[in-house]
């Protein structure tokens, strides 16, 4: 692997009971990216992750799904970054975001974790918050529903109709931020 290897990590929880939940949208986007690359995930034992290795233009890219639960994502992400010599600035984390309307996608570098335990774990294990994020909006929970309960619920039937397109758009955003850089990607992805 060369110095400009990038790591795209889709966040989620392992196990069939979580496959269709809001918290697993990062895994869904990682699956879209792997499909585009014509590759299947394989086990990377040193990081406790499933990965795909491919190229995006002239860049080596690792797409990963940690096998740990969301709140323990930091250890596998840090292990992958070390193993493949990826700097935090070349790590792209794809995750669900409560503070963004369902279906909206936002890109950013660093910042707070907004109560997202997966991000908190990654920041702790990378020893920095300065990694790229593809934030996929899942919206706020209705009424007084607990946020943790909400993200572990499956998408509604109405949401599922748009979910495939949203995952494709999030995959586009992850590729774009690596190809064009954060500012150019934000200019294309964020609404005016």
Residue pairs with C-beta under 8 A, 6 or more apart in sequence:
1 60
1 84
1 85
2 60
3 85
4 59
4 60
4 90
5 59
5 60
5 61
5 62
5 84
5 85
5 86
5 90
6 56
6 59
6 60
6 61
6 62
6 86
6 90
6 91
6 92
6 178
7 61
7 62
7 64
7 77
7 80
7 81
7 84
7 86
7 90
7 91
7 92
8 30
8 33
8 61
8 62
8 63
8 64
8 92
8 94
8 174
8 178
9 26
9 30
9 63
9 64
9 65
9 66
9 73
9 77
9 80
9 91
9 92
9 93
9 94
9 122
10 26
10 27
10 28
10 29
10 30
10 31
10 33
10 63
10 64
10 65
10 94
11 23
11 26
11 27
11 66
11 70
11 73
11 93
11 94
11 95
11 96
11 118
12 18
12 23
12 24
12 25
12 26
12 27
12 28
12 65
12 70
13 21
13 23
13 24
13 69
13 70
13 152
14 67
14 68
14 69
18 24
18 152
19 27
20 154
20 155
20 160
21 151
21 152
21 153
21 154
21 155
22 96
22 138
22 150
22 151
22 152
22 153
22 154
22 155
23 70
23 96
23 151
23 152
24 96
25 94
25 95
25 96
25 136
25 138
25 163
25 166
25 167
25 170
26 65
26 93
26 94
26 95
26 96
26 136
27 65
28 163
28 167
29 94
29 134
29 136
29 167
29 170
29 171
29 174
30 63
30 64
30 65
30 94
31 167
32 167
32 168
32 170
32 171
33 52
33 63
33 171
33 174
33 175
34 40
34 41
34 52
34 63
36 171
37 52
37 54
37 61
37 63
39 52
39 53
39 54
40 52
41 50
41 51
41 52
41 65
42 50
42 51
42 52
43 49
43 50
44 50
44 51
44 64
44 80
44 83
46 79
46 83
47 64
47 66
47 76
47 77
47 79
47 80
47 83
48 66
48 67
48 68
48 75
48 76
48 79
49 64
49 65
49 66
49 67
49 76
49 79
49 80
50 64
50 65
50 67
51 62
51 63
51 64
51 65
51 80
52 62
52 63
52 64
53 60
53 61
53 62
54 60
54 61
54 63
55 61
56 175
56 178
56 179
57 179
59 178
61 178
62 80
62 84
62 86
64 76
64 77
64 80
66 72
66 73
66 76
66 77
67 76
68 75
68 76
70 117
70 118
71 117
71 118
71 120
71 121
72 121
73 118
73 121
73 122
74 118
74 120
74 121
74 122
74 123
74 124
74 125
74 126
75 121
75 125
77 91
77 93
77 122
77 125
77 126
78 122
78 125
78 126
80 86
81 87
81 88
81 91
81 126
88 126
88 128
88 130
88 131
89 109
89 130
89 131
89 132
90 132
91 126
91 131
91 132
92 131
92 132
92 133
92 134
92 174
92 177
92 178
93 118
93 119
93 122
93 131
93 132
93 133
93 134
94 133
94 134
94 136
94 170
94 174
95 116
95 118
95 119
95 133
95 134
95 135
95 136
96 116
96 136
96 138
96 151
97 106
97 114
97 116
97 135
97 136
97 137
97 138
98 114
98 115
98 138
98 139
98 140
98 141
98 147
98 150
98 151
99 114
99 137
99 140
100 106
100 135
100 136
100 137
100 138
100 139
101 137
101 139
102 137
102 138
102 139
102 159
103 137
103 159
103 162
103 166
104 137
104 191
105 134
105 135
105 136
105 137
105 166
105 169
105 170
105 173
105 189
106 135
106 137
106 189
106 190
107 132
107 133
107 134
107 135
107 173
107 177
107 182
107 185
107 186
107 189
107 190
108 132
108 133
108 135
108 182
108 186
109 130
109 131
109 132
109 133
109 182
110 128
110 129
110 130
110 131
111 129
111 133
112 129
113 119
113 120
113 123
113 129
115 147
119 133
122 131
123 129
123 131
132 177
132 182
134 170
134 173
134 174
134 177
136 166
136 167
136 170
138 150
138 151
140 147
140 150
141 147
141 149
141 150
142 150
155 163
173 185
173 189
176 184
176 185
176 188
176 189
177 185
179 185
180 188
